[in-house]
Amino acid sequence: MRNKIIRWSFFFVGLAVLGLGIAMTIKGKTFGIGPWDVFHYGLFKHFGLTIGSWSILTGFIILSFTSLYTRSLPKVGAFLNMLLLGLFIDFFLYVLPDPETLLAQAVIFIVGVVVLGYGIGLYVTSGLGAGPRDGIMLLIVEKTGWRIDWVRNGIEITVLLLGWMLGGPVGIGSIFIAFMLGKIIQFALPQCKALLTAILHYQHPVSSNESSY
């Protein structure tokens, strides 16, 4: 029971940190943002609602397609990922101030990419299921046998182009995310796994009164 609580805590905290990182990069959107966020931003710009709402709706469509194709219900972790990430994105976009200078935008963008990477590291470490976008990627890899990096890059290039056509912010920051995010996750994931292992194996010290019995 304790292990489940700890893993779910990592899952929820990871999604919150991920939402914060995405919101930070959007605040520095002058430099461009990540492929899926470009797509969500473009939908927001054209059709209203919020960026987080479009993240939820896109995730819902992907989850529905995946479930219909596999004839199985989505895992709880995937559903919560879809819902909570969008809510966290909108929350942090609301509470974070808008950077007024180009330097401030650059700083919040770069820090945001690092935060984003650690958010992914935390929620992946929990082992409670991939999000909708990772789920569709894994499904395509399973059915086609194509390399996972080809599939991931193909999906992200497609949504980036769609988002760009909708007016989403594409720039050098989008390239930075494409090339650096994987490296940040590669650095963050072992740290998050080590932290989870340390917490799972932590034992409260036994007091002298307890030890006498």
C-alpha positions in Angstrom: 0.0 0.0 0.0 2.8 2.4 0.9 4.6 1.7 -2.3 1.4 2.4 -4.4 1.0 5.7 -2.6 4.6 6.7 -3.3 4.3 5.7 -6.9 1.1 7.6 -7.4 2.7 10.6 -5.7 5.5 10.5 -8.2 2.9 10.3 -11.0 0.9 13.3 -9.9 3.9 15.4 -9.0 5.5 14.5 -12.3 2.5 15.6 -14.3 2.4 18.9 -12.3 6.1 19.5 -13.0 5.5 18.6 -16.6 2.6 21.0 -16.9 4.8 23.7 -15.3 7.5 23.1 -17.8 5.2 23.3 -20.7 3.6 26.5 -19.4 7.1 28.1 -19.0 8.0 27.3 -22.6 4.7 28.8 -23.8 5.5 31.9 -21.8 8.7 32.1 -23.8 7.0 31.3 -27.1 8.9 34.0 -29.0 11.5 31.3 -29.5 9.0 28.6 -30.5 7.6 25.7 -28.5 7.4 21.9 -28.6 5.6 20.2 -31.5 2.5 19.1 -29.6 2.3 22.5 -27.9 2.6 24.3 -31.3 -0.4 22.2 -32.4 -2.5 22.9 -29.3 -1.5 26.6 -29.4 -2.6 26.8 -33.1 -6.0 25.2 -32.2 -6.4 27.7 -29.4 -5.6 30.6 -31.6 -8.1 29.6 -34.3 -11.0 28.1 -32.3 -10.7 29.5 -28.8 -11.0 27.4 -25.6 -7.6 27.1 -23.8 -4.3 25.5 -24.6 -4.9 23.0 -21.8 -8.4 22.2 -23.1 -7.0 21.4 -26.5 -4.3 19.2 -24.9 -7.1 17.3 -23.1 -9.3 17.0 -26.3 -6.4 15.9 -28.4 -5.5 13.3 -25.8 -9.1 12.1 -25.6 -9.3 11.6 -29.4 -6.0 9.7 -29.4 -7.1 7.5 -26.4 -10.4 6.8 -28.1 -8.7 5.8 -31.3 -6.2 3.6 -29.5 -8.9 1.9 -27.4 -11.1 1.2 -30.5 -8.2 -0.2 -32.4 -7.0 -2.4 -29.6 -10.5 -3.1 -28.3 -9.5 -2.4 -24.8 -10.2 0.3 -22.3 -7.4 2.8 -21.6 -5.4 2.4 -18.4 -6.3 4.7 -15.5 -2.8 6.3 -15.7 -3.3 7.2 -19.4 -6.7 8.7 -18.7 -5.4 10.8 -15.7 -2.4 11.9 -17.8 -4.8 13.2 -20.5 -7.0 15.1 -18.0 -4.5 16.4 -15.4 -1.8 17.5 -17.8 -4.2 19.9 -19.5 -5.5 21.2 -16.2 -1.9 21.8 -14.9 -1.0 23.6 -18.2 -3.9 26.0 -17.9 -3.3 26.6 -14.1 0.4 27.5 -14.5 -0.3 29.6 -17.6 -2.8 31.6 -15.4 -0.5 32.0 -12.4 2.9 32.6 -14.1 3.6 36.2 -15.0 4.3 37.2 -18.6 8.0 37.9 -19.1 8.4 41.5 -20.3 11.8 41.3 -22.0 13.4 39.0 -24.6 16.1 38.0 -22.0 13.4 37.1 -19.5 11.6 35.0 -22.2 14.8 33.2 -23.0 15.5 32.4 -19.4 12.0 31.1 -18.7 12.0 29.1 -21.9 15.4 27.3 -21.2 14.5 26.7 -17.5 11.1 25.4 -18.7 12.6 22.8 -21.0 14.7 21.5 -18.1 11.7 21.4 -15.8 9.7 19.7 -18.5 12.4 17.0 -18.8 12.3 16.3 -15.1 8.5 16.2 -15.1 8.7 13.5 -17.7 11.3 11.7 -15.7 9.2 11.7 -12.5 5.9 10.5 -14.1 7.7 7.8 -16.2 9.5 6.6 -13.1 6.2 5.9 -11.4 5.5 3.1 -13.9 1.8 3.8 -14.0 1.3 4.0 -17.7 2.2 6.1 -20.7 0.2 9.2 -21.8 -2.0 9.1 -24.9 0.6 10.5 -27.3 3.3 8.0 -26.1 0.6 5.3 -26.3 -0.2 5.9 -30.0 3.5 6.0 -30.7 4.1 2.6 -29.0 1.0 1.1 -30.9 2.4 2.2 -34.3 5.8 0.7 -33.4 4.2 -2.6 -32.3 2.0 -2.9 -35.4 4.6 -1.8 -38.0 7.9 -2.9 -36.5 9.4 0.5 -37.4 12.1 2.1 -35.2 10.7 4.0 -32.2 12.8 7.1 -33.0 11.5 7.2 -36.6 7.9 6.9 -35.4 8.3 9.6 -32.7 10.0 12.0 -35.1 7.4 11.3 -37.8 4.5 12.1 -35.4 6.2 15.2 -34.0 7.1 16.6 -37.4 3.5 16.0 -38.5 1.9 17.8 -35.6 4.5 20.6 -35.8 3.6 21.2 -39.4 -0.1 21.2 -38.6 0.4 23.6 -35.7 2.6 25.8 -37.8 -0.2 26.0 -40.5 -2.6 26.9 -37.7 -0.4 29.8 -36.7 1.4 28.1 -33.7 4.8 29.6 -32.7 7.6 27.7 -34.4 11.2 28.9 -34.0 14.7 28.0 -32.8 13.2 27.0 -29.5 11.3 24.2 -31.2 14.6 22.8 -32.6 16.2 23.2 -29.1 13.4 21.1 -27.6 13.6 18.5 -30.4 17.4 18.0 -29.8 17.8 18.7 -26.1 14.7 17.3 -24.4 15.8 13.7 -25.0 19.2 14.5 -23.5 17.6 16.2 -20.4 15.3 13.2 -19.9 18.3 10.8 -20.3 20.0 12.8 -17.5 16.9 13.2 -15.3 15.4 9.7 -15.5 18.2 7.9 -13.5 18.0 10.6 -10.8 14.2 10.2 -10.6 14.6 6.4 -10.4 17.3 6.7 -7.7 15.0 9.0 -5.7 12.0 6.7 -6.0 14.2 3.7 -5.0 15.6 5.6 -2.0 12.1 6.6 -0.8 10.6 3.1 -1.3 13.4 1.5 0.7 13.5 4.2 3.4 12.7 2.9 6.9 11.7 5.1 9.8 14.2 4.8 12.6 12.9 2.7 15.5 12.7 4.7 18.8 14.3 3.5 22.0 10.9 2.7 23.5 9.9 0.6 20.5 13.2 -1.2 20.5 12.8 -2.2 24.2 9.9 -4.4 23.2 
